[in-house]
Amino acid sequence: TVSDFRQKHIAAGGEGAPLAAYGDFLLFTDERKSRVLLNIGGIANFTYLPAGNAFSNIRCTDTGPGNTLMDAWVQQHFPGKQFDSDAAIAQQGSVNEVLLAALKDNDFFSLPLPKTTGPELFNMAYVYAALTRSNCSHLGAEDVLATLNLFTATTICDAVSSVIADIPNCEILISGGGIHNPLLMSYIRSRFNGLQVSTTSALQINPDAKEAVLFALLANELVAGDERSFGEGSPGFPATGMGKISFPG
């Protein structure tokens, strides 16, 4: 068993996340086409792979919340539900721009790339603080959820746009649970109108299993690979084998 990937990444000078860059580079680099591999899990992250380029030129970063705030809000305010299936609840609400501005008012979003985050920042306390600051505590649960949906979409798109703004014909491939949220996907597709936006299914990788595939690749690199696969590394992403090998007891 190979585990504890993040420890060696931090020891080598990285932040321990996101680690998708390594597997994305091995699986999806194309000689002629630039690609963004966007994963929308609890936290959203993406890897930018310039066409035909070396690992030293990739960009990989967290963008902020993926599904985590929407799921937590649903679990608190809609008993018996774990998530907003097909965005049915969010589509009953209306986006509140004042609340949206308060949600986006955090230093994290202005930090340089790469950066990493998690539920220690983006949690229900974050949402309630934004509701209080914006005097929006009176909003219905559906309206808050609709706003959280757009908050997730715009912070993802703002981060991706900051990297690919001048890149023509960039392909965006999405994975993770967020692909099942049609409202979220609609926002993203409309923001990148003119670019090819699809899921990793287009390249025969199940978008619901992509993260598992990437960690299997990291395990294989540790056991049978070579750190030279990643050249001299990339800013925030040292060229190093990661993981701890545990043998059967």
SERO-4910 file (N, C-alpha, C, O; in steps of 0.05 Angstrom, whole numbers):
BEGIN
 pado doro    nc1    nc2    nc3   cac1   cac2   cac3    cc1    cc2    cc3    oc1    oc2    oc3
  Thr    A     17    -24      0      0      0      0     18     25      0     37     27     15
  Val    A     10     44    -17     25     69    -18      6     91     -7    -16     94    -16
  Ser    A     16    107     12     -1    127     25     16    151     33     40    152     27
  Asp    A      3    171     45     17    195     56     34    209     34     57    214     38
  Phe    A     21    215     12     35    229    -10     43    257     -2     64    267    -11
  Arg    A     27    271     14     31    299     18     57    305     34     69    326     31
  Gln    A     64    287     52     87    292     70    113    297     54    128    316     60
  Lys    A    118    280     34    143    283     19    142    308      1    162    321     -4
  His    A    118    315     -8    115    339    -25    122    364     -9    136    381    -19
  Ile    A    112    365     16    118    388     33    148    388     40    161    409     40
  Ala    A    159    365     46    188    363     53    205    372     30    227    382     34
  Ala    A    195    368      5    211    376    -18    207    405    -26    219    415    -45
  Gly    A    189    420    -11    185    448    -17    158    455    -28    153    479    -33
  Gly    A    140    435    -32    113    441    -41     95    447    -18    103    448      5
  Glu    A     69    450    -25     49    456     -4     32    432      3     15    433     21
  Gly    A     38    409     -9     23    385     -3     -3    382    -19    -16    361    -17
  Ala    A    -10    402    -34    -34    401    -51    -34    425    -69    -20    445    -64
  Pro    A    -49    424    -92    -61    400   -103    -39    383   -116    -21    394   -128
  Leu    A    -42    357   -115    -22    339   -126    -30    329   -154    -16    313   -166
  Ala    A    -53    339   -164    -63    330   -190    -43    336   -213    -43    323   -233
  Ala    A    -27    357   -209     -9    365   -230      8    343   -242     12    341   -266
  Tyr    A     17    325   -225     36    304   -233     22    284   -252     32    278   -273
  Gly    A     -1    274   -243    -16    255   -260    -28    268   -285    -28    256   -306
  Asp    A    -37    293   -282    -48    307   -305    -27    310   -326    -32    307   -350
  Phe    A     -2    317   -318     20    320   -337     25    293   -352     28    293   -376
  Leu    A     26    271   -337     32    246   -350      9    236   -368     15    224   -389
  Leu    A    -15    242   -361    -38    232   -376    -47    250   -399    -56    240   -420
  Phe    A    -46    276   -395    -61    294   -413    -45    314   -429    -57    329   -445
  Thr    A    -19    315   -426     -3    333   -442     -6    326   -471     -4    303   -479
  Asp    A     -9    347   -488    -13    343   -517      7    361   -531     12    384   -523
  Glu    A     19    351   -553     39    366   -567     27    391   -581     42    411   -584
  Arg    A      2    390   -589     -9    412   -605    -30    428   -591    -37    450   -599
  Lys    A    -41    418   -569    -65    431   -556    -59    437   -527    -50    420   -512
  Ser    A    -65    462   -519    -64    469   -491    -90    460   -477   -111    460   -489
  Arg    A    -87    451   -452   -110    440   -438   -111    450   -409    -90    455   -397
  Val    A   -135    453   -399   -140    457   -371   -155    433   -361   -176    425   -371
  Leu    A   -144    420   -340   -157    398   -327   -169    409   -301   -155    413   -281
  Leu    A   -195    413   -301   -209    424   -278   -223    403   -263   -240    388   -274
  Asn    A   -217    401   -237   -230    381   -220   -247    396   -199   -237    413   -184
  Ile    A   -273    390   -198   -291    402   -180   -300    381   -159   -320    368   -163
  Gly    A   -284    379   -138   -291    362   -116   -302    379    -93   -316    398    -99
  Gly    A   -295    373    -68   -302    390    -46   -290    418    -50   -303    438    -48
  Ile    A   -264    417    -56   -249    441    -65   -243    438    -94   -239    416   -104
  Ala    A   -244    460   -109   -239    460   -138   -209    466   -143   -197    483   -130
  Asn    A   -198    452   -163   -170    457   -171   -168    452   -201   -184    439   -213
  Phe    A   -147    463   -212   -142    458   -241   -112    457   -246    -96    468   -232
  Thr    A   -106    443   -268    -79    442   -279    -79    453   -307    -96    445   -323
  Tyr    A    -61    472   -313    -59    482   -340    -35    469   -353    -12    471   -343
  Leu    A    -39    456   -376    -18    443   -390    -14    457   -417    -29    453   -436
  Pro    A      7    473   -420     13    486   -446     19    465   -467     30    444   -461
  Ala    A     11    470   -492     16    451   -513     45    444   -516     62    462   -518
  Gly    A     51    418   -515     78    408   -520     99    417   -501    123    416   -507
  Asn    A     91    427   -477    111    439   -460    121    420   -438    109    398   -433
  Ala    A    142    428   -425    154    412   -403    138    417   -377    123    435   -375
  Phe    A    143    399   -358    130    401   -332    136    428   -319    120    437   -303
  Ser    A    159    439   -325    167    465   -312    148    488   -319    149    508   -306
  Asn    A    132    485   -340    115    506   -350     85    502   -343     69    518   -351
  Ile    A     79    481   -329     51    477   -321     43    496   -299     60    507   -285
  Arg    A     17    500   -295      7    515   -272    -14    497   -259    -31    485   -273
  Cys    A    -14    495   -233    -34    479   -219    -40    492   -192    -22    501   -178
  Thr    A    -66    495   -186    -74    509   -162   -102    502   -153   -118    493   -170
  Asp    A   -108    506   -128   -135    506   -119   -147    533   -127   -133    553   -130
  Thr    A   -174    533   -130   -187    558   -137   -205    568   -114   -213    592   -114
  Gly    A   -213    551    -96   -232    557    -74   -252    535    -72   -246    512    -78
  Pro    A   -276    541    -63   -296    519    -59   -304    506    -85   -307    520   -106
  Gly    A   -309    481    -84   -322    466   -105   -350    460    -96   -368    477    -97
  Asn    A   -354    435    -87   -381    428    -77   -385    432    -47   -407    429    -37
  Thr    A   -363    437    -33   -364    435     -3   -385    453     10   -399    444     27
  Leu    A   -387    479      1   -405    497     14   -434    491      6   -452    492     23
  Met    A   -438    484    -19   -465    477    -28   -475    452    -14   -498    451     -5
  Asp    A   -458    432    -12   -466    407      1   -473    412     31   -493    402     41
  Ala    A   -455    427     44   -459    432     73   -485    448     78   -499    443     97
  Trp    A   -491    467     60   -515    483     63   -540    465     60   -559    468     75
  Val    A   -539    448     40   -562    430     35   -566    412     59   -589    407     68
  Gln    A   -544    401     70   -546    382     92   -558    396    117   -572    383    133
  Gln    A   -552    422    121   -562    436    144   -591    445    140   -606    446    160
  His    A   -599    452    116   -625    465    112   -646    449     98   -669    457     95
  Phe    A   -638    425     88   -657    408     74   -654    380     85   -640    363     73
  Pro    A   -667    374    108   -663    348    121   -667    324    103   -686    324     87
  Gly    A   -650    305    105   -651    281     89   -636    283     63   -632    262     50
  Lys    A   -627    306     55   -612    309     31   -582    314     37   -575    328     55
  Gln    A   -566    301     20   -537    304     24   -525    324      4   -504    336      9
  Phe    A   -539    329    -18   -529    348    -38   -553    356    -56   -575    345    -54
  Asp    A   -548    376    -72   -570    388    -89   -571    373   -115   -559    381   -135
  Ser    A   -586    351   -115   -587    334   -139   -598    349   -163   -619    361   -162
  Asp    A   -582    349   -185   -589    362   -210   -594    392   -206   -607    405   -222
  Ala    A   -583    404   -184   -586    432   -178   -615    440   -176   -622    463   -181
  Ala    A   -632    421   -168   -661    427   -168   -668    448   -147   -686    464   -152
  Ile    A   -654    449   -124   -661    469   -104   -650    496   -112   -664    516   -110
  Ala    A   -624    497   -121   -612    522   -129   -628    536   -151   -630    560   -151
  Gln    A   -640    520   -169   -654    532   -191   -681    543   -182   -695    557   -197
  Gln    A   -689    538   -157   -713    550   -146   -707    577   -134   -726    593   -128
  Gly    A   -682    583   -129   -674    608   -116   -664    629   -136   -662    624   -160
  Ser    A   -657    652   -125   -646    674   -141   -620    683   -129   -616    683   -105
  Val    A   -601    689   -146   -574    698   -137   -577    726   -124   -590    744   -135
  Asn    A   -565    729   -101   -564    755    -87   -536    767    -91   -516    756    -81
  Glu    A   -534    789   -106   -508    800   -113   -493    811    -89   -468    811    -89
  Val    A   -507    821    -69   -494    832    -45   -481    809    -30   -458    812    -21
  Leu    A   -495    787    -26   -483    764    -13   -460    753    -30   -439    746    -18
  Leu    A   -463    752    -56   -442    742    -73   -416    759    -69   -395    747    -67
  Ala    A   -419    785    -68   -395    802    -64   -382    796    -37   -358    796    -35
  Ala    A   -399    792    -16   -388    786     10   -373    759     11   -352    756     23
  Leu    A   -384    740     -3   -371    713     -5   -343    715    -19   -325    701    -12
  Lys    A   -342    733    -39   -317    735    -54   -297    753    -41   -274    756    -50
  Asp    A   -305    766    -19   -287    785     -5   -269    771     14   -274    771     39
  Asn    A   -249    758      4   -230    743     21   -202    745      8   -200    742    -17
  Asp    A   -182    748     24   -154    751     14   -145    727     -3   -128    729    -20
  Phe    A   -157    704      2   -149    680    -12   -150    684    -42   -132    675    -57
  Phe    A   -171    698    -51   -175    700    -80   -155    719    -94   -153    718   -119
  Ser    A   -141    735    -79   -121    752    -91    -92    742    -87    -73    754    -97
  Leu    A    -89    719    -74    -63    707    -71    -52    698    -98    -68    690   -115
  Pro    A    -26    699   -102    -14    689   -127    -16    659   -129    -18    645   -109
  Leu    A    -16    649   -153    -17    620   -158     12    610   -157     31    624   -164
  Pro    A     16    584   -148     -4    566   -139    -11    571   -109      4    583    -94
  Lys    A    -35    562   -101    -44    565    -74    -62    541    -67    -72    528    -85
  Thr    A    -65    536    -42    -82    514    -33   -100    522    -11    -93    540      5
  Thr    A   -122    509     -8   -141    515     13   -158    490     20   -153    469      9
  Gly    A   -177    493     38   -192    471     46   -215    479     64   -221    503     67
  Pro    A   -228    460     77   -251    466     94   -244    481    119   -262    491    134
  Glu    A   -218    484    125   -211    501    148   -218    531    142   -221    546    161
  Leu    A   -220    538    116   -229    565    109   -258    564     99   -275    579    108
  Phe    A   -263    547     79   -289    547     66   -307    527     80   -308    503     73
  Asn    A   -323    537     99   -340    521    115   -366    537    122   -369    559    112
  Met    A   -383    526    138   -408    540    144   -404    566    159   -419    585    156
  Ala    A   -382    567    175   -376    592    189   -370    614    169   -377    638    173
  Tyr    A   -357    607    147   -351    627    126   -377    637    114   -379    662    109
  Val    A   -396    620    109   -421    628     96   -437    646    115   -447    667    107
  Tyr    A   -439    638    140   -454    654    159   -441    681    164   -455    701    169
  Ala    A   -415    683    164   -401    708    167   -408    727    144   -412    751    147
  Ala    A   -408    715    119   -415    731     96   -444    740     97   -451    763     89
  Leu    A   -462    723    106   -490    731    109   -493    754    128   -509    772    124
  Thr    A   -478    753    150   -480    775    170   -469    801    159   -481    822    162
  Arg    A   -445    800    147   -432    824    136   -449    837    115   -449    862    113
  Ser    A   -464    822    100   -479    832     77   -508    838     85   -524    847     68
  Asn    A   -515    834    111   -543    838    120   -562    821    104   -584    831     96
  Cys    A   -554    797     98   -571    779     82   -581    755     97   -589    735     85
  Ser    A   -580    756    124   -588    733    140   -618    726    136   -626    704    143
  His    A   -633    745    124   -661    740    120   -667    723     95   -690    715     90
  Leu    A   -647    718     79   -651    705     53   -662    677     57   -655    663     76
  Gly    A   -678    668     38   -687    640     38   -665    621     32   -645    629     19
  Ala    A   -667    596     41   -646    577     37   -641    572      7   -618    567      0
  Glu    A   -662    573     -9   -658    569    -38   -641    591    -50   -624    586    -68
  Asp    A   -646    616    -41   -631    638    -52   -601    637    -44   -584    643    -60
  Val    A   -596    629    -19   -568    626    -11   -555    604    -27   -532    608    -36
  Leu    A   -569    582    -32   -557    560    -48   -551    569    -76   -530    562    -88
  Ala    A   -570    584    -88   -565    594   -115   -541    612   -116   -525    612   -135
  Thr    A   -537    628    -95   -514    646    -94   -488    631    -89   -468    637   -101
  Leu    A   -489    610    -73   -465    593    -69   -457    579    -94   -434    576   -100
  Asn    A   -477    572   -110   -472    559   -136   -456    578   -154   -436    570   -166
  Leu    A   -465    603   -156   -452    622   -173   -425    630   -161   -406    635   -176
  Phe    A   -423    632   -135   -397    637   -121   -376    616   -129   -354    624   -136
  Thr    A   -384    591   -128   -366    570   -136   -358    573   -165   -334    572   -172
  Ala    A   -377    578   -183   -372    580   -212   -354    603   -218   -335    601   -233
  Thr    A   -360    627   -206   -344    650   -214   -315    649   -203   -297    658   -216
  Thr    A   -312    638   -179   -284    637   -169   -268    616   -185   -244    620   -189
  Ile    A   -281    595   -193   -267    576   -211   -259    590   -237   -236    589   -245
  Cys    A   -279    603   -250   -274    615   -276   -254    638   -275   -238    642   -293
  Asp    A   -255    654   -253   -236    676   -250   -207    665   -249   -189    676   -261
  Ala    A   -203    644   -234   -177    633   -231   -167    621   -257   -144    625   -265
  Val    A   -184    606   -271   -176    594   -297   -170    616   -317   -151    615   -332
  Ser    A   -188    636   -318   -184    658   -337   -158    673   -333   -146    683   -352
  Ser    A   -149    675   -308   -124    689   -302   -100    675   -315    -79    688   -319
  Val    A   -103    650   -321    -81    634   -333    -84    632   -363    -64    632   -378
  Ile    A   -108    629   -373   -112    623   -402   -123    646   -418   -132    643   -441
  Ala    A   -123    670   -406   -136    693   -419   -125    698   -448   -140    706   -465
  Asp    A    -99    693   -452    -87    699   -478    -80    673   -493    -64    673   -512
  Ile    A    -92    651   -485    -86    625   -498   -109    618   -517   -131    611   -508
  Pro    A   -104    618   -543   -126    611   -562   -131    581   -562   -112    565   -559
  Asn    A   -156    574   -567   -163    545   -571   -155    527   -549   -148    504   -554
  Cys    A   -157    536   -524   -151    519   -501   -175    501   -496   -198    510   -497
  Glu    A   -169    476   -490   -190    457   -484   -193    454   -454   -173    452   -440
  Ile    A   -218    454   -444   -223    451   -415   -237    425   -411   -258    419   -422
  Leu    A   -225    408   -394   -235    381   -388   -241    380   -358   -223    385   -342
  Ile    A   -266    373   -351   -275    375   -324   -280    347   -312   -289    329   -326
  Ser    A   -274    344   -286   -279    319   -272   -289    326   -244   -290    349   -236
  Gly    A   -296    305   -229   -306    309   -202   -336    311   -200   -350    312   -220
  Gly    A   -346    311   -175   -374    312   -171   -389    335   -182   -413    334   -188
  Gly    A   -375    358   -186   -387    382   -197   -399    378   -225   -416    394   -233
  Ile    A   -389    358   -240   -400    354   -267   -429    346   -267   -443    349   -287
  His    A   -439    337   -243   -467    329   -242   -486    351   -233   -510    347   -229
  Asn    A   -475    375   -230   -491    399   -223   -495    415   -249   -477    430   -256
  Pro    A   -518    412   -261   -522    425   -287   -521    456   -286   -513    468   -306
  Leu    A   -529    468   -264   -528    497   -262   -500    506   -261   -492    526   -274
  Leu    A   -483    493   -245   -455    500   -243   -441    496   -270   -426    514   -278
  Met    A   -447    474   -284   -434    470   -310   -443    490   -330   -428    498   -348
  Ser    A   -469    498   -328   -479    518   -347   -464    545   -344   -457    558   -363
  Tyr    A   -460    553   -319   -445    578   -313   -417    576   -326   -408    595   -339
  Ile    A   -404    554   -321   -376    551   -331   -375    551   -362   -358    564   -374
  Arg    A   -394    536   -374   -394    536   -403   -400    563   -415   -389    571   -435
  Ser    A   -418    578   -402   -425    605   -413   -401    624   -410   -397    641   -427
  Arg    A   -386    621   -388   -363    638   -384   -341    633   -405   -327    651   -413
  Phe    A   -338    608   -413   -318    600   -432   -330    594   -459   -320    577   -474
  Asn    A   -351    609   -466   -363    606   -492   -342    610   -514   -328    631   -514
  Gly    A   -341    592   -532   -321    594   -553   -298    574   -550   -284    568   -569
  Leu    A   -294    564   -525   -274    544   -520   -288    516   -519   -312    514   -513
  Gln    A   -273    496   -524   -283    469   -521   -284    461   -492   -263    459   -479
  Val    A   -308    457   -481   -311    450   -453   -325    423   -451   -348    420   -461
  Ser    A   -313    403   -440   -325    376   -438   -314    363   -412   -302    377   -395
  Thr    A   -319    338   -409   -309    323   -386   -285    306   -395   -280    303   -419
  Thr    A   -271    294   -376   -249    277   -383   -258    251   -398   -241    236   -408
  Ser    A   -284    246   -399   -294    224   -415   -285    226   -444   -281    206   -458
  Ala    A   -281    251   -453   -272    256   -480   -245    242   -486   -238    237   -509
  Leu    A   -229    238   -464   -203    225   -467   -203    198   -453   -182    188   -445
  Gln    A   -227    186   -450   -230    158   -440   -221    156   -410   -213    134   -402
  Ile    A   -224    178   -395   -219    176   -366   -246    183   -353   -256    205   -356
  Asn    A   -256    164   -337   -281    168   -322   -279    193   -304   -262    193   -286
  Pro    A   -295    214   -309   -291    238   -293   -297    235   -263   -288    250   -246
  Asp    A   -312    214   -256   -318    208   -228   -295    193   -215   -294    191   -190
  Ala    A   -277    182   -231   -255    166   -220   -227    179   -225   -207    167   -219
  Lys    A   -227    203   -237   -201    214   -246   -182    217   -222   -158    211   -225
  Glu    A   -191    227   -199   -173    231   -176   -161    205   -167   -138    204   -160
  Ala    A   -177    183   -167   -166    157   -160   -145    148   -180   -125    137   -172
  Val    A   -150    153   -206   -130    146   -226   -104    162   -222    -82    150   -224
  Leu    A   -106    187   -215    -82    204   -211    -66    194   -188    -41    194   -189
  Phe    A    -79    186   -166    -64    176   -143    -52    148   -148    -31    142   -138
  Ala    A    -65    132   -165    -53    107   -173    -28    112   -189     -8     97   -187
  Leu    A    -28    133   -206     -4    140   -221     18    149   -202     41    141   -206
  Leu    A     12    165   -182     32    173   -163     44    149   -149     69    147   -145
  Ala    A     28    129   -142     38    105   -129     56     90   -148     77     80   -139
  Asn    A     48     88   -173     65     74   -192     92     88   -196    112     75   -199
  Glu    A     91    115   -197    116    130   -200    135    125   -177    159    124   -181
  Leu    A    124    122   -153    141    117   -129    154     90   -131    177     86   -126
  Val    A    137     70   -139    147     42   -139    164     36   -163    184     22   -161
  Ala    A    156     45   -187    169     37   -211    177     59   -230    187     54   -251
  Gly    A    172     84   -222    178    107   -239    205    120   -235    223    108   -223
  Asp    A    207    144   -245    232    158   -244    226    188   -240    210    199   -255
  Glu    A    239    201   -221    233    229   -216    240    247   -240    229    269   -243
  Arg    A    256    236   -259    263    251   -283    239    255   -301    240    271   -320
  Ser    A    216    241   -296    192    245   -311    183    274   -309    169    284   -326
  Phe    A    190    287   -287    181    315   -282    204    335   -284    201    357   -273
  Gly    A    226    328   -297    248    346   -302    258    360   -277    264    346   -257
  Glu    A    259    386   -278    268    401   -255    245    410   -237    249    425   -218
  Gly    A    221    401   -243    198    409   -228    186    435   -238    195    446   -259
  Ser    A    167    446   -224    153    471   -231    149    486   -205    149    474   -184
  Pro    A    146    513   -207    142    528   -182    120    517   -164     97    516   -173
  Gly    A    127    509   -140    108    497   -122    104    467   -125     90    455   -109
  Phe    A    117    456   -146    113    427   -152    141    415   -157    149    411   -180
  Pro    A    155    408   -135    181    396   -138    181    369   -152    161    354   -149
  Ala    A    202    363   -166    204    337   -179    214    317   -158    237    315   -152
  Thr    A    195    302   -147    202    283   -126    182    260   -126    159    263   -133
  Gly    A    192    236   -118    174    214   -113    159    219    -87    170    230    -68
  Met    A    133    211    -87    116    216    -64    103    191    -54     96    173    -70
  Gly    A    100    189    -28     85    166    -17    102    150      2    127    151      1
  Lys    A     89    135     19    102    117     38     92     89     32     68     84     30
  Ile    A    111     70     29    104     43     23    101     27     48    118     26     65
  Ser    A     78     14     51     72     -3     74     68    -32     64     52    -37     46
  Phe    A     83    -51     76     81    -79     67     61    -93     85     56    -85    107
  Pro    A     49   -115     75     30   -130     91     42   -139    117     66   -146    118
  Gly    A     26   -139    139     36   -147    165     40   -176    167     48   -186    188
***
